[in-house]
């Protein structure tokens, strides 16, 4: 698993939020293969807790990858809470629908599951 793909993420920490266990497992695996340090969580509450606790520390997250979040509260609640907390991190909204159809606000990037690692690389290049 060493190769080029494992070097791409450079060990950056990613918070991956997805209610669906199978999707959480699958994309988490892909992100780990790409060299990211992934913290998978199921709910917006867990995600907010992780981000707030790690903000301003060496263990802070490089980006938040937000899945379908069919369980309450949803993604818009999480983004609002993150904005209120002052947490500044890029957010990738993963959607199997056409990303152009996703409503974007602020630093949110919409992409399909197969495009996540490419968008994370672009974010890292602009760090």
N, CA, C and O atoms as CSV, one atom per row, in Angstrom:
chain,resi,resn,atom,element,x,y,z
A,1,UNK,N,N,0.809,-1.199,0.000
A,1,UNK,CA,C,0.000,0.000,0.000
A,1,UNK,C,C,0.848,1.256,0.000
A,1,UNK,O,O,0.276,2.346,0.004
A,2,UNK,N,N,2.141,1.185,-0.005
A,2,UNK,CA,C,3.014,2.342,0.067
A,2,UNK,C,C,2.872,3.270,-1.105
A,2,UNK,O,O,2.380,4.381,-0.905
A,3,UNK,N,N,3.245,2.930,-2.271
A,3,UNK,CA,C,3.222,3.628,-3.539
A,3,UNK,C,C,2.821,5.087,-3.582
A,3,UNK,O,O,2.683,5.758,-2.559
A,4,UNK,N,N,2.642,5.545,-4.793
A,4,UNK,CA,C,2.307,6.942,-5.044
A,4,UNK,C,C,0.985,7.326,-4.411
A,4,UNK,O,O,0.872,8.408,-3.835
A,5,UNK,N,N,-0.016,6.469,-4.503
A,5,UNK,CA,C,-1.332,6.826,-3.988
A,5,UNK,C,C,-1.278,7.139,-2.492
A,5,UNK,O,O,-1.931,8.079,-2.036
A,6,UNK,N,N,-0.512,6.368,-1.727
A,6,UNK,CA,C,-0.437,6.597,-0.283
A,6,UNK,C,C,0.263,7.903,0.051
A,6,UNK,O,O,0.057,8.446,1.136
A,7,UNK,N,N,1.086,8.421,-0.857
A,7,UNK,CA,C,1.790,9.676,-0.614
A,7,UNK,C,C,0.919,10.889,-0.914
A,7,UNK,O,O,1.191,11.976,-0.403
A,8,UNK,N,N,-0.110,10.735,-1.720
A,8,UNK,CA,C,-0.935,11.862,-2.146
A,8,UNK,C,C,-1.540,12.620,-0.976
A,8,UNK,O,O,-1.506,13.851,-0.965
A,9,UNK,N,N,-2.089,11.926,0.003
A,9,UNK,CA,C,-2.738,12.581,1.137
A,9,UNK,C,C,-1.769,13.180,2.123
A,9,UNK,O,O,-2.145,14.041,2.918
A,10,UNK,N,N,-0.522,12.737,2.086
A,10,UNK,CA,C,0.499,13.286,2.965
A,10,UNK,C,C,0.174,13.168,4.445
A,10,UNK,O,O,0.699,13.936,5.252
A,11,UNK,N,N,-0.678,12.224,4.817
A,11,UNK,CA,C,-1.026,12.053,6.221
A,11,UNK,C,C,-1.964,13.114,6.769
A,11,UNK,O,O,-2.162,13.195,7.981
A,12,UNK,N,N,-2.547,13.929,5.896
A,12,UNK,CA,C,-3.481,14.966,6.358
A,12,UNK,C,C,-4.712,14.318,6.988
A,12,UNK,O,O,-5.170,13.260,6.556
A,13,UNK,N,N,-5.230,14.975,8.011
A,13,UNK,CA,C,-6.398,14.455,8.732
A,13,UNK,C,C,-7.697,14.888,8.051
A,13,UNK,O,O,-7.909,16.066,7.764
A,14,UNK,N,N,-8.548,13.911,7.804
A,14,UNK,CA,C,-9.846,14.139,7.170
A,14,UNK,C,C,-10.936,13.653,8.123
A,14,UNK,O,O,-10.839,12.561,8.681
A,15,UNK,N,N,-11.966,14.465,8.304
A,15,UNK,CA,C,-13.141,14.028,9.053
A,15,UNK,C,C,-14.201,13.647,8.028
A,15,UNK,O,O,-14.629,14.486,7.235
A,16,UNK,N,N,-14.624,12.394,8.040
A,16,UNK,CA,C,-15.564,11.853,7.059
A,16,UNK,C,C,-16.882,11.570,7.770
A,16,UNK,O,O,-16.950,10.709,8.646
A,17,UNK,N,N,-17.934,12.305,7.386
A,17,UNK,CA,C,-19.240,12.212,8.040
A,17,UNK,C,C,-20.247,11.573,7.086
A,17,UNK,O,O,-20.535,12.113,6.018
A,18,UNK,N,N,-20.775,10.425,7.484
A,18,UNK,CA,C,-21.743,9.712,6.646
A,18,UNK,C,C,-22.598,8.809,7.529
A,18,UNK,O,O,-22.067,8.023,8.314
A,19,UNK,N,N,-23.924,8.919,7.403
A,19,UNK,CA,C,-24.850,8.089,8.192
A,19,UNK,C,C,-24.825,6.628,7.749
A,19,UNK,O,O,-24.889,5.719,8.576
A,20,UNK,N,N,-24.733,6.415,6.457
A,20,UNK,CA,C,-24.783,5.068,5.897
A,20,UNK,C,C,-23.460,4.335,6.163
A,20,UNK,O,O,-22.403,4.739,5.677
A,21,UNK,N,N,-23.543,3.256,6.939
A,21,UNK,CA,C,-22.351,2.520,7.338
A,21,UNK,C,C,-21.526,1.991,6.182
A,21,UNK,O,O,-20.297,2.050,6.227
A,22,UNK,N,N,-22.169,1.479,5.153
A,22,UNK,CA,C,-21.446,0.923,4.006
A,22,UNK,C,C,-20.711,2.019,3.231
A,22,UNK,O,O,-19.553,1.844,2.851
A,23,UNK,N,N,-21.383,3.141,3.000
A,23,UNK,CA,C,-20.730,4.261,2.308
A,23,UNK,C,C,-19.578,4.805,3.145
A,23,UNK,O,O,-18.516,5.129,2.613
A,24,UNK,N,N,-19.792,4.904,4.455
A,24,UNK,CA,C,-18.749,5.408,5.359
A,24,UNK,C,C,-17.511,4.514,5.276
A,24,UNK,O,O,-16.382,4.999,5.208
A,25,UNK,N,N,-17.741,3.217,5.282
A,25,UNK,CA,C,-16.644,2.250,5.210
A,25,UNK,C,C,-15.925,2.330,3.859
A,25,UNK,O,O,-14.695,2.364,3.817
A,26,UNK,N,N,-16.676,2.361,2.761
A,26,UNK,CA,C,-16.080,2.332,1.425
A,26,UNK,C,C,-15.241,3.567,1.116
A,26,UNK,O,O,-14.087,3.442,0.707
A,27,UNK,N,N,-15.805,4.756,1.305
A,27,UNK,CA,C,-15.035,5.960,0.984
A,27,UNK,C,C,-13.911,6.159,1.997
A,27,UNK,O,O,-12.843,6.660,1.647
A,28,UNK,N,N,-14.145,5.772,3.244
A,28,UNK,CA,C,-13.081,5.840,4.243
A,28,UNK,C,C,-11.882,5.012,3.820
A,28,UNK,O,O,-10.739,5.436,3.989
A,29,UNK,N,N,-12.138,3.831,3.271
A,29,UNK,CA,C,-11.074,2.954,2.784
A,29,UNK,C,C,-10.309,3.612,1.638
A,29,UNK,O,O,-9.078,3.585,1.616
A,30,UNK,N,N,-11.029,4.199,0.694
A,30,UNK,CA,C,-10.390,4.870,-0.445
A,30,UNK,C,C,-9.519,6.030,0.035
A,30,UNK,O,O,-8.399,6.209,-0.444
A,31,UNK,N,N,-10.029,6.811,0.975
A,31,UNK,CA,C,-9.261,7.943,1.505
A,31,UNK,C,C,-8.001,7.468,2.228
A,31,UNK,O,O,-6.945,8.088,2.105
A,32,UNK,N,N,-8.107,6.380,2.976
A,32,UNK,CA,C,-6.928,5.833,3.659
A,32,UNK,C,C,-5.901,5.338,2.652
A,32,UNK,O,O,-4.702,5.553,2.831
A,33,UNK,N,N,-6.363,4.677,1.594
A,33,UNK,CA,C,-5.448,4.226,0.547
A,33,UNK,C,C,-4.720,5.402,-0.099
A,33,UNK,O,O,-3.571,5.276,-0.524
A,34,UNK,N,N,-5.397,6.541,-0.166
A,34,UNK,CA,C,-4.803,7.737,-0.767
A,34,UNK,C,C,-3.874,8.466,0.202
A,34,UNK,O,O,-3.329,9.516,-0.138
A,35,UNK,N,N,-3.691,7.921,1.396
A,35,UNK,CA,C,-2.729,8.490,2.330
A,35,UNK,C,C,-3.283,9.458,3.351
A,35,UNK,O,O,-2.517,10.120,4.052
A,36,UNK,N,N,-4.606,9.557,3.452
A,36,UNK,CA,C,-5.212,10.459,4.433
A,36,UNK,C,C,-5.425,9.731,5.754
A,36,UNK,O,O,-5.631,8.517,5.777
A,37,UNK,N,N,-5.377,10.467,6.836
A,37,UNK,CA,C,-5.703,9.932,8.161
A,37,UNK,C,C,-7.177,10.245,8.379
A,37,UNK,O,O,-7.546,11.400,8.591
A,38,UNK,N,N,-8.007,9.232,8.329
A,38,UNK,CA,C,-9.462,9.402,8.296
A,38,UNK,C,C,-10.090,9.119,9.660
A,38,UNK,O,O,-9.823,8.096,10.291
A,39,UNK,N,N,-10.930,10.055,10.092
A,39,UNK,CA,C,-11.768,9.840,11.268
A,39,UNK,C,C,-13.200,9.753,10.757
A,39,UNK,O,O,-13.797,10.774,10.418
A,40,UNK,N,N,-13.763,8.533,10.697
A,40,UNK,CA,C,-15.132,8.389,10.209
A,40,UNK,C,C,-16.132,8.551,11.350
A,40,UNK,O,O,-15.980,7.942,12.408
A,41,UNK,N,N,-17.155,9.374,11.129
A,41,UNK,CA,C,-18.215,9.535,12.120
A,41,UNK,C,C,-19.569,9.415,11.440
A,41,UNK,O,O,-19.683,9.569,10.224
A,42,UNK,N,N,-20.600,9.136,12.242
A,42,UNK,CA,C,-21.933,8.869,11.708
A,42,UNK,C,C,-22.847,10.081,11.719
A,42,UNK,O,O,-23.696,10.208,10.837
A,43,UNK,N,N,-22.703,10.978,12.691
A,43,UNK,CA,C,-23.676,12.065,12.827
A,43,UNK,C,C,-23.027,13.445,12.802
A,43,UNK,O,O,-21.820,13.593,12.995
A,44,UNK,N,N,-23.860,14.437,12.562
A,44,UNK,CA,C,-23.409,15.832,12.597
A,44,UNK,C,C,-22.939,16.222,13.990
A,44,UNK,O,O,-21.998,17.003,14.134
A,45,UNK,N,N,-23.591,15.681,15.016
A,45,UNK,CA,C,-23.187,15.979,16.394
A,45,UNK,C,C,-21.755,15.519,16.654
A,45,UNK,O,O,-20.946,16.253,17.221
A,46,UNK,N,N,-21.457,14.288,16.228
A,46,UNK,CA,C,-20.105,13.760,16.405
A,46,UNK,C,C,-19.095,14.607,15.644
A,46,UNK,O,O,-18.019,14.918,16.156
A,47,UNK,N,N,-19.449,14.975,14.422
A,47,UNK,CA,C,-18.539,15.767,13.591
A,47,UNK,C,C,-18.233,17.109,14.244
A,47,UNK,O,O,-17.075,17.520,14.316
A,48,UNK,N,N,-19.260,17.782,14.713
A,48,UNK,CA,C,-19.069,19.081,15.356
A,48,UNK,C,C,-18.159,18.939,16.579
A,48,UNK,O,O,-17.259,19.753,16.787
A,49,UNK,N,N,-18.395,17.920,17.371
A,49,UNK,CA,C,-17.585,17.678,18.564
A,49,UNK,C,C,-16.113,17.472,18.199
A,49,UNK,O,O,-15.230,18.066,18.818
A,50,UNK,N,N,-15.850,16.636,17.200
A,50,UNK,CA,C,-14.473,16.379,16.773
A,50,UNK,C,C,-13.800,17.649,16.269
A,50,UNK,O,O,-12.668,17.940,16.655
A,51,UNK,N,N,-14.481,18.410,15.410
A,51,UNK,CA,C,-13.874,19.615,14.828
A,51,UNK,C,C,-13.561,20.640,15.909
A,51,UNK,O,O,-12.458,21.185,15.945
A,52,UNK,N,N,-14.509,20.902,16.778
A,52,UNK,CA,C,-14.315,21.912,17.824
A,52,UNK,C,C,-13.164,21.522,18.754
A,52,UNK,O,O,-12.344,22.367,19.115
A,53,UNK,N,N,-13.102,20.254,19.139
A,53,UNK,CA,C,-12.035,19.806,20.045
A,53,UNK,C,C,-10.652,19.869,19.405
A,53,UNK,O,O,-9.661,20.107,20.096
A,54,UNK,N,N,-10.577,19.659,18.100
A,54,UNK,CA,C,-9.280,19.611,17.426
A,54,UNK,C,C,-8.847,20.945,16.819
A,54,UNK,O,O,-7.676,21.117,16.482
A,55,UNK,N,N,-9.772,21.886,16.679
A,55,UNK,CA,C,-9.447,23.181,16.069
A,55,UNK,C,C,-8.344,23.863,16.871
A,55,UNK,O,O,-8.411,23.929,18.099
A,56,UNK,N,N,-7.330,24.369,16.174
A,56,UNK,CA,C,-6.249,25.082,16.847
A,56,UNK,C,C,-5.208,24.183,17.480
A,56,UNK,O,O,-4.333,24.664,18.201
A,57,UNK,N,N,-5.286,22.883,17.225
A,57,UNK,CA,C,-4.292,21.947,17.752
A,57,UNK,C,C,-3.520,21.336,16.580
A,57,UNK,O,O,-3.951,21.452,15.433
A,58,UNK,N,N,-2.392,20.692,16.853
A,58,UNK,CA,C,-1.667,20.021,15.766
A,58,UNK,C,C,-2.486,18.893,15.124
A,58,UNK,O,O,-2.184,18.468,14.008
A,59,UNK,N,N,-3.514,18.410,15.820
A,59,UNK,CA,C,-4.358,17.329,15.296
A,59,UNK,C,C,-5.601,17.841,14.574
A,59,UNK,O,O,-6.524,17.069,14.314
A,60,UNK,N,N,-5.635,19.130,14.249
A,60,UNK,CA,C,-6.818,19.686,13.571
A,60,UNK,C,C,-7.013,19.003,12.213
A,60,UNK,O,O,-6.083,18.442,11.633
A,61,UNK,N,N,-8.245,19.072,11.736
A,61,UNK,CA,C,-8.575,18.441,10.465
A,61,UNK,C,C,-8.213,19.349,9.299
A,61,UNK,O,O,-8.381,20.567,9.362
A,62,UNK,N,N,-7.713,18.729,8.231
A,62,UNK,CA,C,-7.399,19.431,6.995
A,62,UNK,C,C,-8.692,19.771,6.255
A,62,UNK,O,O,-8.822,20.855,5.687
A,63,UNK,N,N,-9.650,18.834,6.264
A,63,UNK,CA,C,-10.918,19.042,5.555
A,63,UNK,C,C,-12.005,18.154,6.157
A,63,UNK,O,O,-11.736,17.152,6.819
A,64,UNK,N,N,-13.234,18.565,5.898
A,64,UNK,CA,C,-14.413,17.797,6.287
A,64,UNK,C,C,-15.033,17.261,5.004
A,64,UNK,O,O,-15.319,18.025,4.083
A,65,UNK,N,N,-15.238,15.962,4.945
A,65,UNK,CA,C,-15.910,15.351,3.803
A,65,UNK,C,C,-17.292,14.945,4.303
A,65,UNK,O,O,-17.426,14.104,5.193
A,66,UNK,N,N,-18.305,15.552,3.718
A,66,UNK,CA,C,-19.682,15.421,4.185
A,66,UNK,C,C,-20.488,14.561,3.220
A,66,UNK,O,O,-20.637,14.907,2.048
A,67,UNK,N,N,-21.006,13.443,3.713
A,67,UNK,CA,C,-21.789,12.528,2.891
A,67,UNK,C,C,-23.255,12.898,2.849
A,67,UNK,O,O,-23.618,14.061,3.024
A,68,UNK,N,N,-24.098,11.901,2.616
A,68,UNK,CA,C,-25.525,12.142,2.389
A,68,UNK,C,C,-26.286,12.561,3.641
A,68,UNK,O,O,-27.340,13.187,3.524
A,69,UNK,N,N,-25.798,12.244,4.815
A,69,UNK,CA,C,-26.418,12.622,6.089
A,69,UNK,C,C,-27.942,12.587,6.060
A,69,UNK,O,O,-28.611,13.618,6.124
A,70,UNK,N,N,-28.462,11.384,5.963
A,70,UNK,CA,C,-29.912,11.212,5.977
A,70,UNK,C,C,-30.466,11.214,7.398
A,70,UNK,O,O,-31.681,11.283,7.584
A,71,UNK,N,N,-29.595,11.138,8.400
A,71,UNK,CA,C,-30.064,11.204,9.787
A,71,UNK,C,C,-29.968,12.648,10.285
A,71,UNK,O,O,-29.101,13.413,9.864
A,72,UNK,N,N,-30.871,12.994,11.182
A,72,UNK,CA,C,-30.928,14.379,11.672
A,72,UNK,C,C,-29.879,14.594,12.758
A,72,UNK,O,O,-29.542,13.654,13.478
A,73,UNK,N,N,-29.363,15.797,12.890
A,73,UNK,CA,C,-29.546,16.933,11.991
A,73,UNK,C,C,-28.677,16.774,10.748
A,73,UNK,O,O,-27.676,16.058,10.760
A,74,UNK,N,N,-29.069,17.440,9.698
A,74,UNK,CA,C,-28.403,17.286,8.415
A,74,UNK,C,C,-27.173,18.151,8.230
A,74,UNK,O,O,-26.680,18.798,9.154
A,75,UNK,N,N,-26.699,18.132,6.992
A,75,UNK,CA,C,-25.489,18.854,6.638
A,75,UNK,C,C,-25.584,20.356,6.792
A,75,UNK,O,O,-24.609,20.994,7.190
A,76,UNK,N,N,-26.737,20.939,6.485
A,76,UNK,CA,C,-26.862,22.398,6.603
A,76,UNK,C,C,-26.754,22.826,8.066
A,76,UNK,O,O,-26.186,23.877,8.365
A,77,UNK,N,N,-27.298,22.016,8.981
A,77,UNK,CA,C,-27.159,22.304,10.412
A,77,UNK,C,C,-25.688,22.282,10.804
A,77,UNK,O,O,-25.209,23.175,11.503
A,78,UNK,N,N,-24.974,21.253,10.347
A,78,UNK,CA,C,-23.557,21.114,10.684
A,78,UNK,C,C,-22.745,22.291,10.165
A,78,UNK,O,O,-21.921,22.844,10.893
A,79,UNK,N,N,-22.968,22.677,8.922
A,79,UNK,CA,C,-22.230,23.808,8.347
A,79,UNK,C,C,-22.513,25.081,9.141
A,79,UNK,O,O,-21.593,25.849,9.425
A,80,UNK,N,N,-23.772,25.311,9.501
A,80,UNK,CA,C,-24.117,26.482,10.305
A,80,UNK,C,C,-23.422,26.480,11.650
A,80,UNK,O,O,-22.908,27.510,12.086
A,81,UNK,N,N,-23.399,25.326,12.318
A,81,UNK,CA,C,-22.736,25.214,13.619
A,81,UNK,C,C,-21.230,25.423,13.495
A,81,UNK,O,O,-20.615,26.053,14.356
A,82,UNK,N,N,-20.643,24.902,12.440
A,82,UNK,CA,C,-19.204,25.090,12.224
A,82,UNK,C,C,-18.884,26.562,12.005
A,82,UNK,O,O,-17.895,27.074,12.531
A,83,UNK,N,N,-19.723,27.243,11.225
A,83,UNK,CA,C,-19.517,28.678,10.997
A,83,UNK,C,C,-19.612,29.456,12.306
A,83,UNK,O,O,-18.792,30.336,12.567
A,84,UNK,N,N,-20.614,29.134,13.132
A,84,UNK,CA,C,-20.780,29.813,14.418
A,84,UNK,C,C,-19.626,29.540,15.379
A,84,UNK,O,O,-19.282,30.393,16.196
A,85,UNK,N,N,-19.035,28.362,15.283
A,85,UNK,CA,C,-17.942,28.002,16.192
A,85,UNK,C,C,-16.614,28.624,15.768
A,85,UNK,O,O,-15.641,28.600,16.522
A,86,UNK,N,N,-16.581,29.182,14.553
A,86,UNK,CA,C,-15.340,29.776,14.059
A,86,UNK,C,C,-14.393,28.768,13.435
A,86,UNK,O,O,-13.262,29.112,13.091
A,87,UNK,N,N,-14.835,27.534,13.286
A,87,UNK,CA,C,-14.000,26.504,12.668
A,87,UNK,C,C,-13.846,26.808,11.183
A,87,UNK,O,O,-14.831,26.940,10.456
A,88,UNK,N,N,-12.620,26.915,10.755
A,88,UNK,CA,C,-12.349,27.228,9.349
A,88,UNK,C,C,-11.674,26.028,8.699
A,88,UNK,O,O,-10.482,25.793,8.894
A,89,UNK,N,N,-12.444,25.273,7.927
A,89,UNK,CA,C,-11.867,24.170,7.184
A,89,UNK,C,C,-12.691,23.942,5.929
A,89,UNK,O,O,-13.901,24.172,5.927
A,90,UNK,N,N,-12.041,23.489,4.856
A,90,UNK,CA,C,-12.782,23.225,3.623
A,90,UNK,C,C,-13.767,22.076,3.828
A,90,UNK,O,O,-13.514,21.148,4.596
A,91,UNK,N,N,-14.886,22.161,3.126
A,91,UNK,CA,C,-15.910,21.122,3.209
A,91,UNK,C,C,-16.171,20.587,1.812
A,91,UNK,O,O,-16.466,21.348,0.891
A,92,UNK,N,N,-16.062,19.269,1.659
A,92,UNK,CA,C,-16.412,18.615,0.408
A,92,UNK,C,C,-17.733,17.908,0.617
A,92,UNK,O,O,-17.853,17.050,1.492
A,93,UNK,N,N,-18.720,18.262,-0.177
A,93,UNK,CA,C,-20.039,17.644,-0.121
A,93,UNK,C,C,-20.074,16.530,-1.155
A,93,UNK,O,O,-20.016,16.796,-2.355
A,94,UNK,N,N,-20.167,15.297,-0.705
A,94,UNK,CA,C,-20.159,14.147,-1.605
A,94,UNK,C,C,-21.588,13.806,-1.976
A,94,UNK,O,O,-22.426,13.546,-1.113
A,95,UNK,N,N,-21.852,13.811,-3.272
A,95,UNK,CA,C,-23.195,13.530,-3.755
A,95,UNK,C,C,-23.105,12.653,-4.985
A,95,UNK,O,O,-22.283,12.889,-5.871
A,96,UNK,N,N,-23.951,11.642,-5.036
A,96,UNK,CA,C,-23.982,10.796,-6.221
A,96,UNK,C,C,-24.798,11.449,-7.328
A,96,UNK,O,O,-24.809,10.971,-8.463
A,97,UNK,N,N,-25.476,12.532,-7.000
A,97,UNK,CA,C,-26.210,13.301,-8.003
A,97,UNK,C,C,-25.217,14.211,-8.727
A,97,UNK,O,O,-24.032,14.237,-8.395
A,98,UNK,N,N,-25.699,14.937,-9.693
A,98,UNK,CA,C,-24.853,15.877,-10.421
A,98,UNK,C,C,-24.402,16.976,-9.469
A,98,UNK,O,O,-25.244,17.685,-8.917
A,99,UNK,N,N,-23.078,17.140,-9.258
A,99,UNK,CA,C,-22.609,18.152,-8.321
A,99,UNK,C,C,-23.048,19.567,-8.690
A,99,UNK,O,O,-23.163,20.422,-7.812
A,100,UNK,N,N,-23.290,19.822,-9.951
A,100,UNK,CA,C,-23.721,21.161,-10.359
A,100,UNK,C,C,-25.092,21.487,-9.776
A,100,UNK,O,O,-25.445,22.656,-9.621
A,101,UNK,N,N,-25.857,20.456,-9.456
A,101,UNK,CA,C,-27.197,20.674,-8.919
A,101,UNK,C,C,-27.170,20.991,-7.430
A,101,UNK,O,O,-28.161,21.470,-6.879
A,102,UNK,N,N,-26.056,20.729,-6.783
A,102,UNK,CA,C,-25.965,20.978,-5.337
A,102,UNK,C,C,-25.885,22.471,-5.075
A,102,UNK,O,O,-25.185,23.205,-5.773
A,103,UNK,N,N,-26.609,22.904,-4.061
A,103,UNK,CA,C,-26.565,24.308,-3.675
A,103,UNK,C,C,-25.319,24.517,-2.824
A,103,UNK,O,O,-25.135,23.853,-1.804
A,104,UNK,N,N,-24.466,25.446,-3.251
A,104,UNK,CA,C,-23.220,25.668,-2.546
A,104,UNK,C,C,-23.245,27.008,-1.834
A,104,UNK,O,O,-23.759,27.993,-2.363
A,105,UNK,N,N,-22.693,27.040,-0.641
A,105,UNK,CA,C,-22.579,28.282,0.118
A,105,UNK,C,C,-21.249,28.272,0.840
A,105,UNK,O,O,-20.891,27.277,1.470
A,106,UNK,N,N,-20.526,29.348,0.759
A,106,UNK,CA,C,-19.244,29.438,1.457
A,106,UNK,C,C,-18.208,28.514,0.856
A,106,UNK,O,O,-18.140,28.345,-0.361
A,107,UNK,N,N,-17.400,27.918,1.720
A,107,UNK,CA,C,-16.272,27.127,1.236
A,107,UNK,C,C,-16.624,25.673,0.927
A,107,UNK,O,O,-15.809,24.777,1.147
A,108,UNK,N,N,-17.823,25.437,0.424
A,108,UNK,CA,C,-18.261,24.062,0.181
A,108,UNK,C,C,-18.040,23.694,-1.278
A,108,UNK,O,O,-18.409,24.440,-2.185
A,109,UNK,N,N,-17.432,22.534,-1.489
A,109,UNK,CA,C,-17.198,22.023,-2.831
A,109,UNK,C,C,-18.054,20.778,-2.987
A,109,UNK,O,O,-17.969,19.866,-2.165
A,110,UNK,N,N,-18.871,20.724,-4.021
A,110,UNK,CA,C,-19.696,19.542,-4.267
A,110,UNK,C,C,-18.992,18.645,-5.273
A,110,UNK,O,O,-18.470,19.120,-6.281
A,111,UNK,N,N,-18.981,17.348,-4.995
A,111,UNK,CA,C,-18.334,16.413,-5.908
A,111,UNK,C,C,-18.945,15.027,-5.761
A,111,UNK,O,O,-19.652,14.740,-4.795
A,112,UNK,N,N,-18.659,14.184,-6.730
A,112,UNK,CA,C,-19.104,12.796,-6.684
A,112,UNK,C,C,-18.099,11.987,-5.866
A,112,UNK,O,O,-16.961,12.420,-5.690
A,113,UNK,N,N,-18.502,10.822,-5.366
A,113,UNK,CA,C,-17.584,10.026,-4.542
A,113,UNK,C,C,-16.238,9.747,-5.210
A,113,UNK,O,O,-15.198,9.792,-4.554
A,114,UNK,N,N,-16.255,9.462,-6.499
A,114,UNK,CA,C,-15.006,9.141,-7.194
A,114,UNK,C,C,-14.099,10.361,-7.396
A,114,UNK,O,O,-12.957,10.209,-7.829
A,115,UNK,N,N,-14.587,11.553,-7.094
A,115,UNK,CA,C,-13.804,12.781,-7.279
A,115,UNK,C,C,-13.218,13.335,-5.976
A,115,UNK,O,O,-12.500,14.334,-6.004
A,116,UNK,N,N,-13.512,12.708,-4.847
A,116,UNK,CA,C,-13.108,13.254,-3.547
A,116,UNK,C,C,-11.601,13.422,-3.439
A,116,UNK,O,O,-11.131,14.496,-3.065
A,117,UNK,N,N,-10.829,12.379,-3.760
A,117,UNK,CA,C,-9.375,12.488,-3.580
A,117,UNK,C,C,-8.782,13.561,-4.487
A,117,UNK,O,O,-7.849,14.257,-4.088
A,118,UNK,N,N,-9.310,13.705,-5.701
A,118,UNK,CA,C,-8.803,14.747,-6.608
A,118,UNK,C,C,-9.047,16.135,-6.022
A,118,UNK,O,O,-8.164,16.991,-6.083
A,119,UNK,N,N,-10.224,16.370,-5.457
A,119,UNK,CA,C,-10.524,17.674,-4.858
A,119,UNK,C,C,-9.682,17.923,-3.608
A,119,UNK,O,O,-9.271,19.056,-3.359
A,120,UNK,N,N,-9.423,16.885,-2.825
A,120,UNK,CA,C,-8.558,17.048,-1.653
A,120,UNK,C,C,-7.138,17.412,-2.075
A,120,UNK,O,O,-6.484,18.222,-1.418
A,121,UNK,N,N,-6.658,16.817,-3.166
A,121,UNK,CA,C,-5.327,17.159,-3.683
A,121,UNK,C,C,-5.276,18.623,-4.111
A,121,UNK,O,O,-4.296,19.317,-3.841
A,122,UNK,N,N,-6.330,19.090,-4.776
A,122,UNK,CA,C,-6.378,20.498,-5.196
A,122,UNK,C,C,-6.358,21.425,-3.988
A,122,UNK,O,O,-5.690,22.459,-4.010
A,123,UNK,N,N,-7.086,21.062,-2.936
A,123,UNK,CA,C,-7.073,21.870,-1.712
A,123,UNK,C,C,-5.675,21.899,-1.102
A,123,UNK,O,O,-5.214,22.945,-0.643
A,124,UNK,N,N,-5.006,20.757,-1.098
A,124,UNK,CA,C,-3.652,20.684,-0.529
A,124,UNK,C,C,-2.680,21.535,-1.338
A,124,UNK,O,O,-1.789,22.169,-0.772
A,125,UNK,N,N,-2.846,21.551,-2.655
A,125,UNK,CA,C,-1.974,22.364,-3.510
A,125,UNK,C,C,-2.137,23.849,-3.231
A,125,UNK,O,O,-1.204,24.624,-3.438
A,126,UNK,N,N,-3.313,24.253,-2.761
A,126,UNK,CA,C,-3.588,25.667,-2.488
A,126,UNK,C,C,-3.375,26.051,-1.031
A,126,UNK,O,O,-3.702,27.167,-0.630
A,127,UNK,N,N,-2.832,25.140,-0.241
A,127,UNK,CA,C,-2.604,25.402,1.186
A,127,UNK,C,C,-1.580,26.492,1.389
A,127,UNK,O,O,-1.267,26.840,2.528
